[in-house]
Amino acid sequence: MIKFEENYDEILAKKTVNGKRIKDRILARNPQDGAVAVECTGLQGSGKTSLNLWFADAILHNDVEERIFWRDSVNSPIQYNKLSNNRYKIMVHQDSDVRFVYTETMEKAPVKHYRFESMDELYDLAEPDKINAVYFPEEYLWVDLIKHLRLKPGWHSVFLDEYEDVCPQRCRGQQWHRNEWIAKNIKQVRKQLVSVFGNTQSNMDADVRVRTKMMIHIYLFGAKVDGLSPIFQKTISCLDIGNAWMDWGHSIYGEVKFPPYYPKKPSITALSLFDA
């Protein structure tokens, strides 16, 4: 497919309008339209987490009650505590060895968290006015959570930081079948009012079966643009931190600006001895 350059003035006028249109679609809560599946790519430090926190923050301020579930990468400083209002709750699976330490000293940090065993127990612990940060002993259990949420009433959002760890390109056995389920059912999950947001530094690391079914692709600085996208690679190369281009269905595209969410001090790390 040949991409034809448009008039530059028309592009400037279109990018802001369509950027707002896509952002509004992500945050809309109309049962007839359903939820969304969003992939966000960019280099380390390009603002992927800040962008997702911005979306989560906006969801928290919606009138619609919605449970938000957040996956953070273990063995690195926790990200969800960057919200200025501290609206988060931490749940740890009983089989997980995650502990919380101060990043600078590695001393134990007194972080309040709740233990759970089953998905139903996790769901009951989750609160609709908070980011519910969850730590599983195995990453594939996030797929099981998404399966579980589609059977619950109301709106839900699942934010997967480094989602290639949940749906890796190279996989086998049960992981392969879970990826296959996500790829086949992401549209049905969306219709059942469950939004899925996935962050990754490289779209080559996530299972291609899953990422090609994503409804909206967001590109930050350093991202590799999908071959079907109407967005030019050189456009992404010129992005500043706090800016991104969004592509909805390889058809509608526009720019969005988002605020930075700065690390809290002292920094706290979720540490695990498991090879997670």
N, C-alpha and C positions, 0 to 999 in steps of 0.2 A: 504494500500500500504506500503510495507517494503522499507525503505531507506537503501541502502548499502553504507558503507563508501568507498570512493575512495582513491587512493593513494594520500598521503598528498602533495607530490611534484607536482603531476598533478593538484591538487586543487589550489596550489599557482600560478602555471603558467596560469591556466584557469581564475582565478578570475579577474586579471587585464585586460586581453584581452576582456573578456565578459563584464566587467564593462564599458570599453570604448565603446564597441559595443552598449550597452543599452543606455548610455549617448548620443552617436551620433544619435541613433534612436529618442530619445526625442527631440533633437535639429534639426533633419533633416527637410527640407522643400521641400519634393518631393510630388507633388499632387497625384501621383499614389499610394504612400504609405499612404497618409493622415496624420492626426494629431494623438495625443495620449491622453489616459486617465490614469492618474497617481495618486495613493494613497500613501501617506507618513505617517508612524506612528512612534511614539517614545514618551518617557516620556517628561514632561515639561523640557525645557532647553537642550534637546538632539540635537537641531540644525535644527528642521524642517523648521522654517522660513528662516534661513540662507541658507538652501539647495534650497528652492524655490526662494529666492532672487538671488542666483547664477544662477539658470536656467533663471530667468527673465532677469538678466544682460546679459547673453549670447544671449538671443533672441534679446535684444536691439541692440546688436552689429552685428546681422545678416544683410546681404545685403537686405533680403526680408523685405518690410515694413509690420509691423504686429501691430495690436492693442492689448495691454495687459490690462486686467481688473483685479483689485486686491481687494479682500474682506479682511478687517482687523476686528478683534474683537473689538466691542465698549467697552467702560468703561475700557480700558487698553491702555498703551502707544502705539502709532502708530508705525508700523514696517517698512513700505515701505520707510521711510525717511532715512534708514540706507545706502542706495546706496550712494557711495562717490560722484557721479556726480549730485545728487539731481534731477534726471530725473523722476519726478513724477508730476501728476496733480490731484487735488482733486475735485470730483463732489458729491454734496449732493442733494438727492431728496427733492423737495419742501415740502413734508409732513413729512420729518424727522426732529427731534429736535436736531440732533447732533450739538454740539459746541466743540470748541477746547480750551483746557486749559493747563497750565504748570503743569506737574505731581506733582512737589514738592510743589507748592504754591496754585494750583487750581485756579489761576488767569487766566483771558481770554488771550489766545495767538493769536496774529495777523496772522492767517493762511489764505492765499488766497485760496478761493474755489469758485466753480461755482454751481449755482442751475439749476436743470432740472426738467421737468415734465414727458415727455414721453421717451420711449426707443429710438426713433429716435433722439430726442433732445440730449440724453446722447451720442449716437453714434457720432453725429456731433461734440460734444464737445471733445470727446476722440481724442488723438493724437497718431500716430504710433511710435513716438520716445520717448515715456514716459510710465511709469507705471501709469495707470489711476485708482486711488483709488476711489471706489464708496461706498456711504452710502445710503442704502435703509431703509424705515421705517419698512419693513417686510422682513425677510430673504428669504422667498420663492420666492421673486422677482428675486433672482439670477437665479432661474430656468427659469423664463420668459426671462431674458437677454440671457441665453444660447439658448433658442428657437429663439430669435430674431437674434442672431449672425449667426445662420446657414443659414439665408436668405441673408446675406451680402457677397459680393465678397472678396476674399483675405483670409489671415491667421489671426487667432485670438487665444489668450490664456486667460483662466480664471483661476486665482489662488484664491482658497477658503481656507483661514486660518480658522481652526476649522470647517471643512465642515459638521460635524455632526449637526451643527445648521441649515444648509441649507437642509440637507437630514437626519433628525433624524430617529433613529430606531423606536422610539415610536411616532407615528403620526396618524392622522385621518383626515377625511374631505378632503378639497382641498389639504392639505399638502400630504396626502397619494397618491392622484392622481398625484401630481407633481413628487413625488418620482417614481411612477410607470412609468411616461413618461420618466424620465431620465434613468431608468433601461432598458426600451425597446428601447430607441433611442440613447444611448451613442455611439453605433457603427456607426450609421448614422451621428451623430454630428461630430464624428471623420473624417468620409469620406468627410464631408463638410468643412474640414480644421479648425475646432474649437478644440483646446486642452483644457482639463480640468485637473487641478491639485488640489487635495484635501488633506489637512493636518488634522490629528486628533491624540489625545493622545492615544485613544483606538479604535481599529477597531470594538469593540462591540457597540459603540455609534452611528455609522453611519448605515443607512438602509442597511441590508444585500442584498437586491435586487440590490442596486446601487453598493456597493463595490465589489461584485462578478463579476460585468461586467467591472471592471477596468482592463486595459490592462497591466499595470506595477505596481508592489507593491514595495515600498522602505521601508526598515526597519532600524531605528536608535536605539540607545541604549534604552533598556527598552521596545521595541516593542514586541507584541505577534505575532509570526510567524503563517501564515495561514497553516492549516493542509495539504493543497495540495502542498505547496511550497517545493522545493528541498533543501531549506536552513535550517540548523539545528538551533534550538532555542539557543543552547549553543554558537553558533557563534555570535549571536546578543548580548548575555550577556557579551561578551568580547570586544565589540566595544568601541573605544574612541570617544570623541566629534570631529566632522569633518570627521567621517567615516560612511559609510552606505553600506548595502547590497541591491542589486536590483534583482528583480525576474520578468522576462518577460514571461508572459503566463504560469507560473509554469513549465517552461522548461529551458530557458536560465537564468543564474544567475551570478552575479559578484559584485565586490566591487567598490566603488567610494569614492573619497576624495573631500572635498569642503572647501572653506575658511570661517572663521567666519565673520559675519557682525555685528559690534559693535554698541550699542545704541548711538544715538546722544545726546549731552548735549547742552542746557537743554532739558529734555524729555517732549514731548507733548502727551496728552491723548485726544482721541476722546470720549467725554462724552455724554451720552444720558440718559434722564429720562425715556425713554421707557424701558420695560423689554425685551431687545433685546438679 
